[in-house]
Amino acid sequence: LSSDKSASKELFRRVGAPTPQAWPEATYPLIAKPVSSSGSRGVKLLDNETDFKAFFGQTVPPGWVVEEYCPGPSYSLEVTGRPGAYRTWLPTALEMDEIYDCREVRAPAGLSDEEDRDFRDISVKIAEGLGLVGLRDVEAILTPIGC
């Protein structure tokens, strides 16, 4: 599931996790991601319609997810357990760059109590939606709603 961005977005929608607005409803800047890739491989920032047309032409071909670009700090949280019995661990802050993708992991993450609680609640909803048995990390970007 983590390497299929369309299936991931559907799971997030189903469990009520916040996600960026999808194109064509989204406004610029946009982020374009290959559906079947992990991490930041192949991801392209499209600042305007000129960038969009230079990258895609007139329309998005199959195999791509395009949505609003929501900048902000990145965080990760591990969830372990089985349906009905999940535990979350210490949230970490992720420092990203163009060369290494994730170049540093920091703990504690510096989230407020409310942000920490929301991240844990959403992560457990995702685990429940997956029917997770075992360990999974959830990565998120903290950004204002309606970015």
C-alpha positions in Angstrom: 0.0 0.0 0.0 2.8 2.5 0.8 4.1 2.2 -2.7 0.7 2.9 -4.3 -0.1 6.6 -3.7 -3.7 6.3 -5.1 -4.5 3.4 -2.8 -2.9 5.3 0.1 -5.0 8.4 -0.6 -8.2 6.3 -0.7 -7.3 4.8 2.7 -6.6 8.2 4.2 -10.0 9.5 2.8 -11.8 6.4 4.2 -10.4 6.8 7.7 -10.8 10.6 7.8 -7.1 11.5 7.7 -6.5 15.0 6.3 -4.9 15.0 2.8 -4.1 17.7 0.3 -6.7 18.8 -2.3 -6.4 16.8 -5.5 -6.0 18.4 -9.0 -7.9 19.8 -10.8 -9.6 21.4 -7.8 -6.3 22.2 -6.2 -4.6 25.5 -6.9 -0.9 26.1 -7.6 1.7 25.2 -6.6 1.1 21.5 -7.2 3.1 18.4 -6.4 3.1 15.6 -8.9 4.0 12.1 -7.7 4.3 8.8 -9.6 1.6 6.5 -8.2 3.9 3.5 -7.8 7.0 4.9 -6.1 8.1 5.4 -2.5 9.6 8.4 -0.9 10.4 11.4 -3.0 11.5 9.5 -6.2 10.1 11.1 -9.3 8.2 13.9 -7.3 8.0 17.2 -9.2 6.9 20.6 -7.9 4.8 22.5 -10.4 4.6 26.2 -9.5 2.2 27.3 -12.3 0.3 26.3 -15.4 3.5 26.7 -17.5 5.3 24.2 -15.4 2.3 21.8 -15.5 2.1 21.9 -19.3 5.9 21.5 -19.7 5.8 18.4 -17.5 2.5 16.8 -18.5 1.1 18.6 -21.6 -2.6 19.2 -21.3 -3.7 16.5 -18.8 -2.3 14.1 -16.2 -1.5 10.7 -17.6 -2.4 7.5 -15.8 0.1 6.6 -13.1 0.3 10.0 -11.5 -1.1 11.7 -8.4 -1.3 15.5 -8.5 -2.4 17.5 -5.5 -1.8 20.9 -3.8 1.7 21.4 -2.4 1.6 21.8 1.3 4.9 22.9 2.8 5.8 22.3 6.4 7.9 20.2 8.7 7.9 16.4 8.4 7.3 14.0 11.2 7.2 10.2 11.6 5.4 8.0 14.2 5.7 4.2 14.6 2.5 2.2 15.3 2.6 -1.4 16.6 -0.1 -3.8 17.4 -3.1 -5.6 15.9 -6.7 -4.5 15.2 -8.2 -3.1 18.4 -4.9 -3.0 20.2 -2.4 -0.4 18.9 0.4 1.5 20.5 2.1 4.6 19.2 5.7 5.4 20.0 7.7 8.6 20.2 7.1 11.0 17.3 10.3 12.1 15.5 11.0 15.1 13.3 12.4 14.4 9.9 14.9 16.7 8.2 14.8 16.4 4.4 17.1 17.5 1.6 17.5 16.9 -2.1 20.5 14.7 -1.9 19.6 12.3 1.0 15.8 12.6 1.1 15.7 12.1 4.9 19.0 13.3 6.2 18.3 13.5 9.9 15.8 12.2 12.5 15.3 14.1 15.7 13.6 13.3 19.0 11.8 14.7 20.7 10.0 16.1 17.7 8.8 19.4 19.4 5.1 18.9 18.6 2.6 20.6 20.8 0.4 18.4 23.0 -2.5 18.8 20.6 -0.4 18.1 17.5 1.1 15.0 19.2 -2.4 13.7 20.2 -3.8 14.4 16.7 -0.8 12.6 15.0 -1.3 9.6 17.3 -5.0 9.5 16.7 -4.7 9.7 12.9 -1.9 7.1 12.9 -4.1 4.6 14.8 -7.0 5.2 12.4 -4.7 4.4 9.5 -3.4 1.3 11.3 -7.1 0.2 11.9 -7.9 1.0 8.3 -5.1 -1.3 7.2 -5.9 -4.0 9.7 -2.2 -3.8 10.6 -0.6 -6.6 12.5 2.9 -5.7 13.3 4.8 -2.4 12.9 4.2 0.5 10.6 5.5 4.1 10.5 3.3 7.0 9.5 4.9 10.0 8.0 3.2 13.4 7.8 3.7 17.0 7.0 2.4 19.5 9.5 0.7 22.2 7.6 -2.3 24.5 8.1 -5.6 23.0 7.1 -6.6 24.3 3.7 -3.0 25.0 2.7 
